[in-house]
Amino acid sequence: MRISRAFDLGGALILAATLTGAGCAATSGATHTAPLSPVEPATTPAAPEGMNPFAGARMYVNPDYVKAVQALEAAHPADAALLKKMAALPTAIWLSWIADTKDVPRYLDDALAQQKAGGEPVVSVFVLYDLPARDCNAEASAGELEANQAGEARYQHDYVDVISAAFRAHPDQRIAMILEPDSLANLVTNIANPKCQAAEGIYKRGIAYAIAKLSLPNVFLYLDAAHAGWLGWPKNLAKSVPIYQEVLKMAGGVDRIRGFALDVSNYDPAHDPTAPPRVPEYAASDEQGYAGDLAKALDKAGIPGKGFVIDTSRDGRANIRTAAGNWCNIKGSGLGERPRANPAPTIDAYLYVKVPGESDGTSDANAARFDVNCTSDDATPGAPQAGKMFDSFLIDLLKNANPPLK
């Protein structure tokens, strides 16, 4: 449900990897990948503790997404004004395949040029999303790497190490990185699934390795913590924090991350002023409430003072699902609060992490990677494969935006 796409320079959408055939063969055929490395704790200086990277900075607008949205205007002239407004907004850049790593220097060079021209910091937001056995409890966003030693080695050397090298070559600009949506959350609630059991050690080691390699003075790391409706329940929150402790210890300590990313690709409201009074036995009804609960649990566990980012790309309309577990292309979704820094206490920023308009998964039951959730009563019919632009869904997001696009 999370896969994002690459965009070519002409604005046409292209898959970063094929869904079958060559894309899968690349994971099992002969490669020149170095052997699997042990996870060694980071020794480089971390980003300044307590610093919000988004404060006093402008967020980078992905030029490839701009061109992709602009390309839709001709086919949807009645909605061209809304599409123009969307194209001007910053969105995260997903690194969902090894092939995506080649574009990281280009994005950073462009952001640096903008920074020099504008005389203010420009922060680029990336999403790390290519663990072996990715998203082990769903089918729609299955990845390219298998849950074995070869897949783990490729994740380290062909993926994380390449991104780390690009970040190290750009020390004069701020970079925010969100680490592996859905991964650790699946270890909390879906460990009974054999696929998740097989991936457990790889997930923990892989994320620890990524933190250790990407923890740099200008790189601010946010570990994915799912959302209120998933890990916000007290019993799940109690299970998740020890996993974070374990991973951060492997990576070199709690100071290696700036904080946690919430509601990535989901629909929980950032703040719900109509929510009823809290009931301690239940999850918070919005992400700010979840952030408060998580901060208290982290503080007790020796992980204090962390900041949070909330994905508001699809949370503009609350309580629109018949079941909280439905996640695929939810009907009636609306764009949420615009990206901005310091929207509330402990919240570093609202971000558009899930790129607006990109499908969560196909509704074609005969297609590869079909997930039954994409034909739930809440799912929008006619959806393409995960990561492919879903034109009508994007336009609905813009029409349902709350606050409205202006």
C-alpha positions in Angstrom: 0.0 0.0 0.0 3.0 2.3 0.3 4.9 2.0 -2.9 5.8 5.2 -4.5 7.0 5.8 -8.0 9.7 7.4 -10.0 8.9 10.1 -12.6 10.8 10.6 -15.8 12.0 14.1 -16.7 9.2 14.5 -19.3 6.5 14.1 -16.6 5.4 10.6 -17.7 5.1 8.0 -15.0 7.4 5.0 -15.1 7.7 2.1 -12.8 10.9 2.0 -10.9 10.9 -1.7 -11.2 8.7 -4.1 -13.1 6.1 -6.1 -11.2 7.2 -9.5 -12.5 9.9 -11.0 -14.6 13.1 -8.9 -14.7 12.2 -7.0 -11.5 12.0 -10.2 -9.5 14.9 -11.9 -11.3 17.2 -9.2 -10.1 16.8 -10.3 -6.5 17.8 -13.9 -7.1 20.3 -13.8 -10.0 24.1 -13.3 -9.7 25.1 -9.9 -8.5 28.3 -8.1 -7.4 26.9 -7.2 -4.0 29.4 -7.3 -1.1 28.8 -10.0 1.6 26.4 -9.3 4.4 28.0 -6.9 7.0 27.4 -6.9 10.7 25.5 -3.9 12.1 28.1 -1.7 13.6 26.9 1.3 15.8 27.3 4.7 14.2 30.4 6.7 15.2 29.9 9.8 13.0 28.4 12.9 14.7 24.6 12.8 14.7 22.3 15.7 13.8 22.1 18.3 16.5 19.9 17.0 19.3 16.7 18.9 19.8 16.8 20.7 16.4 13.7 20.7 14.3 15.1 20.5 10.7 12.0 22.1 9.2 12.1 25.2 11.4 13.3 28.2 9.4 13.5 26.2 6.2 11.7 25.7 3.0 10.6 22.2 2.0 11.8 20.8 -1.3 9.2 20.4 -4.1 9.9 17.3 -6.3 10.2 18.6 -9.9 9.3 15.2 -11.3 6.0 15.1 -9.4 5.3 18.7 -10.5 5.6 17.6 -14.1 3.5 14.5 -13.6 0.7 16.6 -12.1 1.0 19.2 -14.8 0.6 16.5 -17.4 -2.9 15.7 -16.0 -4.2 19.2 -16.7 -4.9 18.6 -20.3 -7.1 15.6 -19.6 -8.9 17.3 -16.7 -9.3 21.0 -17.7 -12.1 21.6 -15.3 -9.8 20.7 -12.4 -6.6 22.4 -13.8 -6.7 25.1 -11.1 -6.6 22.6 -8.4 -3.9 20.6 -10.1 -1.7 23.7 -10.4 -2.1 24.3 -6.6 -1.1 20.7 -5.9 1.9 20.9 -8.1 3.3 23.8 -6.0 3.3 21.8 -2.7 6.2 19.8 -1.3 6.0 16.0 -1.3 8.3 13.3 0.0 10.5 11.3 -2.4 10.2 7.6 -2.0 13.2 5.4 -2.6 11.1 2.2 -3.1 13.6 0.3 -5.3 17.3 0.0 -5.7 17.0 1.7 -9.0 15.6 4.8 -7.3 19.0 5.5 -5.6 20.5 6.8 -8.8 18.3 9.9 -8.6 19.2 10.9 -5.1 22.2 13.1 -6.1 20.1 14.8 -8.7 17.4 15.8 -6.2 20.0 17.0 -3.7 21.9 19.0 -6.3 18.6 20.7 -7.3 17.7 21.4 -3.7 21.1 22.8 -3.0 20.9 25.1 -6.0 17.5 26.4 -4.7 19.1 26.9 -1.3 21.9 29.0 -2.7 19.6 31.0 -4.9 17.0 31.7 -2.2 19.4 32.3 0.7 17.5 30.0 3.1 17.8 26.3 4.0 15.9 23.8 1.8 15.1 20.5 3.5 14.5 17.5 1.3 12.3 14.7 2.6 13.0 11.1 1.6 11.4 7.8 2.5 13.5 4.7 2.9 11.3 1.8 1.7 13.0 -1.4 0.4 13.5 -3.9 3.2 13.6 -7.5 2.2 10.1 -9.0 2.5 8.7 -5.5 2.5 5.3 -4.9 4.1 5.1 -8.6 5.1 1.4 -8.6 5.9 0.1 -7.2 2.6 0.4 -8.0 -1.0 0.0 -4.7 -2.8 3.4 -3.2 -1.9 5.6 -6.3 -2.0 9.2 -5.4 -2.8 12.1 -6.6 -4.8 14.3 -8.2 -2.1 13.8 -11.6 -0.6 14.0 -12.4 3.2 17.4 -14.2 3.0 21.0 -13.3 3.4 21.4 -12.3 -0.2 18.4 -9.9 0.0 19.7 -8.5 3.2 23.2 -7.9 1.7 21.7 -6.1 -1.3 19.6 -3.9 1.0 22.8 -2.9 2.8 25.2 -2.4 0.0 23.2 -1.7 -3.2 20.6 0.4 -1.4 21.5 1.9 2.0 25.2 2.4 1.3 24.5 4.2 -2.0 22.0 6.6 -0.4 24.5 7.2 2.5 27.2 8.1 0.0 24.9 10.6 -1.7 24.0 12.2 1.6 27.6 12.4 2.7 28.4 14.2 -0.6 25.8 17.0 0.3 26.9 18.0 3.9 25.6 21.6 3.5 21.9 21.0 3.3 19.2 19.6 5.6 17.9 16.1 4.8 15.0 14.4 6.5 14.6 10.7 6.1 11.6 8.5 7.1 12.6 5.0 7.8 10.7 2.0 6.4 6.9 2.5 6.8 4.9 -0.4 8.2 8.0 -2.6 9.0 8.3 -2.6 12.8 4.6 -2.1 13.2 4.1 -5.4 11.5 6.4 -7.0 14.1 4.1 -5.7 16.8 0.7 -7.0 15.5 1.3 -9.4 12.7 4.2 -11.6 13.9 1.9 -14.6 13.6 2.1 -14.3 9.9 4.9 -16.6 8.7 6.2 -14.0 6.3 6.6 -11.5 9.2 8.2 -14.1 11.4 10.8 -14.8 8.6 11.5 -11.1 8.3 11.7 -10.2 12.0 15.5 -10.3 12.4 16.1 -8.8 8.9 13.7 -5.9 9.7 15.4 -5.0 12.9 19.0 -5.4 11.6 18.1 -3.6 8.3 16.7 -0.6 10.0 19.5 -0.5 12.6 22.0 -0.7 9.7 20.2 2.2 7.9 20.2 4.4 11.0 23.9 3.7 11.6 24.8 4.5 8.0 22.5 7.5 7.5 23.0 9.2 10.9 25.0 12.3 9.8 25.2 15.9 11.1 22.8 17.1 8.4 20.5 14.1 8.2 17.4 14.0 10.5 16.0 10.5 10.9 12.4 9.7 11.7 11.5 6.1 12.5 8.1 5.0 11.4 5.6 4.4 14.2 2.5 3.6 12.2 -0.6 5.5 13.4 -3.0 5.9 16.3 -5.5 3.3 15.0 -2.7 0.7 14.7 -0.1 1.1 17.4 -1.9 3.7 19.5 -3.8 1.1 21.4 -2.2 0.7 24.9 -1.3 -3.0 24.4 0.3 -2.3 21.0 2.1 0.8 22.3 3.6 -1.3 25.1 4.9 -3.8 22.6 6.3 -1.3 20.2 8.6 0.7 22.4 10.9 -2.2 23.4 11.3 -2.9 19.7 12.4 0.7 19.1 14.8 0.4 22.1 16.3 -2.8 20.6 16.8 -1.3 17.1 18.3 2.0 18.4 20.7 0.2 20.7 22.0 -1.8 17.7 22.3 1.4 15.7 24.3 3.3 18.2 21.9 5.0 20.6 18.7 7.0 21.0 20.4 10.2 19.8 20.7 8.7 16.3 17.2 9.6 15.3 15.4 12.9 15.5 12.0 11.3 16.2 9.1 9.3 14.7 6.9 9.5 11.7 3.1 9.0 12.2 0.2 8.2 9.9 2.3 7.6 6.9 0.0 6.8 4.0 -3.0 6.6 6.3 -6.1 8.6 7.1 -6.2 9.4 10.8 -6.8 13.1 11.4 -3.8 15.0 12.7 -6.1 16.8 15.1 -9.8 16.1 15.6 -11.5 18.9 17.5 -14.8 16.9 17.5 -13.3 13.9 19.2 -15.0 12.7 22.4 -13.1 12.8 25.7 -10.2 10.3 26.0 -10.9 6.8 27.3 -7.6 5.4 28.7 -8.3 1.9 27.4 -8.6 3.1 23.8 -6.3 4.6 21.2 -6.2 8.3 20.7 -8.7 9.5 18.1 -6.1 11.6 16.3 -2.4 11.7 15.6 -1.5 14.5 18.0 -3.0 12.5 20.8 -1.1 9.5 19.7 2.1 11.5 19.6 1.5 12.5 23.2 0.9 8.9 24.3 4.0 7.7 22.4 6.2 10.5 23.8 5.2 9.5 27.4 6.0 5.9 26.7 9.3 6.7 25.0 10.3 9.0 27.9 9.7 6.2 30.4 11.9 3.9 28.2 14.8 6.3 28.1 14.1 7.8 24.7 13.2 11.4 25.6 12.7 14.6 23.8 11.8 13.2 20.3 10.0 15.2 17.7 7.2 13.9 15.4 6.2 14.4 11.8 2.6 13.6 10.7 1.6 12.7 7.2 -1.4 14.9 6.4 -1.6 14.0 2.7 -5.0 12.2 3.0 -6.4 13.0 6.5 -8.6 16.0 5.6 -11.8 14.1 6.2 -12.1 12.1 9.5 -14.2 9.0 10.2 -14.9 8.0 6.5 -14.0 4.3 6.8 -16.4 1.5 7.8 -13.5 -0.3 9.3 -10.3 1.3 10.8 -8.2 -1.5 9.3 -9.1 -0.5 5.7 -6.2 1.3 4.1 -6.5 1.0 0.3 -7.5 4.1 -1.7 -10.3 5.1 0.7 -13.3 6.7 -0.9 -14.0 10.3 0.0 -10.5 11.0 1.2 -9.3 14.6 1.2 -6.0 16.4 1.3 -5.2 17.5 4.8 -3.3 20.4 6.4 -0.6 21.8 4.1 3.0 20.9 4.9 4.5 23.3 7.5 6.8 23.4 10.5 5.9 23.5 14.1 2.1 23.1 13.8 1.7 21.9 17.4 3.8 21.2 20.5 6.3 18.3 19.8 5.2 18.1 16.2 8.2 19.1 14.0 6.1 19.3 10.8 3.0 18.3 8.9 4.3 16.6 5.7 2.8 15.1 2.5 4.7 11.8 2.9 2.3 9.6 0.8 2.5 11.3 -2.5 -1.1 12.5 -3.3 -2.6 10.6 -6.2 -0.4 7.5 -6.0 -2.5 4.3 -5.7 -2.2 2.0 -2.7 -2.8 -1.1 -4.8 -4.8 -2.4 -7.7 -8.5 -3.3 -7.5 -8.1 -5.9 -10.2 -8.4 -9.3 -8.5 -6.6 -11.0 -11.4 -3.5 -8.7 -11.3 -0.2 -9.4 -9.7 0.1 -8.2 -6.1 -3.6 -7.9 -5.7 -4.6 -7.4 -2.0 -8.2 -8.0 -1.0 -8.3 -4.8 1.0 -8.3 -2.9 -2.3 -11.8 -4.3 -3.0 -13.2 -3.5 0.4 -16.4 -1.5 0.8 -14.2 1.5 1.5 -11.9 1.2 -1.5 -12.2 3.3 -4.6 -12.8 1.0 -7.6 -10.8 1.1 -10.8 -7.4 1.6 -9.0 -4.1 0.8 -10.8 -1.1 -0.9 -9.3 0.4 0.5 -6.1 2.5 3.6 -6.8 0.9 4.3 -10.2 -1.0 7.6 -10.5 -4.7 7.3 -9.9 -6.0 10.4 -11.7 -9.6 10.4 -10.4 -8.5 9.6 -6.9 -6.1 12.6 -6.9 -8.8 14.9 -8.1 -11.1 13.7 -5.4 -8.4 14.3 -2.8 -8.1 17.9 -4.1 -11.8 18.6 -4.2 -12.2 17.2 -0.7 -9.3 19.1 0.8 -9.7 20.3 4.3 -8.8 23.1 4.6 -9.7 23.8 1.0 -7.0 24.5 -1.5 -6.7 28.2 -2.0 
